[in-house]
Amino acid sequence: MAEQLNSKLAVTEQAGDSVDLDNLFAFLSEVQPNRNQIIDEIGERMNELVEDLDVEVCSWIIMCQYGKVCCTCS
């Protein structure tokens, strides 16, 4: 990724100390989809964990209501 950025920005370095923002944003938009895929996968895993936790909490509440376990739910 750094090599791609360096090659795209090398053209602007010859002109001086400025950076061509159009090239920079174009590069960032090219690498953005991979990042979104990772974030989406993390979000899906987190949702699965929340669902599992909800099931466990409901199970404990039901067991406490029917006195099947000793807990402080009541």
N, C-alpha and C positions, 0 to 999 in steps of 0.2 A: 504494500500500500504506500509506504514512504517513497519507494522508487518511482511509482506512478506519479505521485505528487511532485517529486523533485523534477521529473522529466517535463511535466506540464508547466511548472513554474520557471524552468531554466530559461525559457524564451524571454520572460519578463525581466530576469536578472540582467540580461545583456543591455537592456534599455536604461537601467539605473536601479535604484533601491526600491522601486515600487512593485506592487504585486497586482497582477490583473485579476480583479475580483470575479469577472465573468468566468475565467478559467478555473478559479478556485471553487466557485459554486457549482460549476458543471462537473468537476471531479467529485465533489462531495455528494452530488445527487446520484452519481454512478455507483458509489459504494454504500449508499444509504439502504438499499433493499436488503442486503445481508444483515445489517444491524436490526432492521425491523423484524426479520424472520426470527432472530434469536430472542428478541424481546417478546414476540408473540408466543414463542415456545415456553419461555419462562412464565408468562401470564397463564398459559394453559395449565402448566404444572401447579402453579399457585392455586388456581381454581379447583383442581383436583384435590389438593391438600385441604382446602377450605371445606369442600363437600365431605371429605372423610372425617374432618373434625366435627362438622355438624351432625353426622350420623352418630359419632361417639358421644357427643354431648346429649343428644336426644335419648340414646340408650341409657345413659347414666340417670337422666331425669326420670325416665320411666321406671327404672329399677328402684330409685329412691322413693317414688310415689307408692310403689307396691311393697315397700319394705324388704326387698330382696337383698339389699346391701346396706351396710351401716355408713351413712354419709350425712352431710349437713344440707341436703337439698330441700328439706321441708320447712 
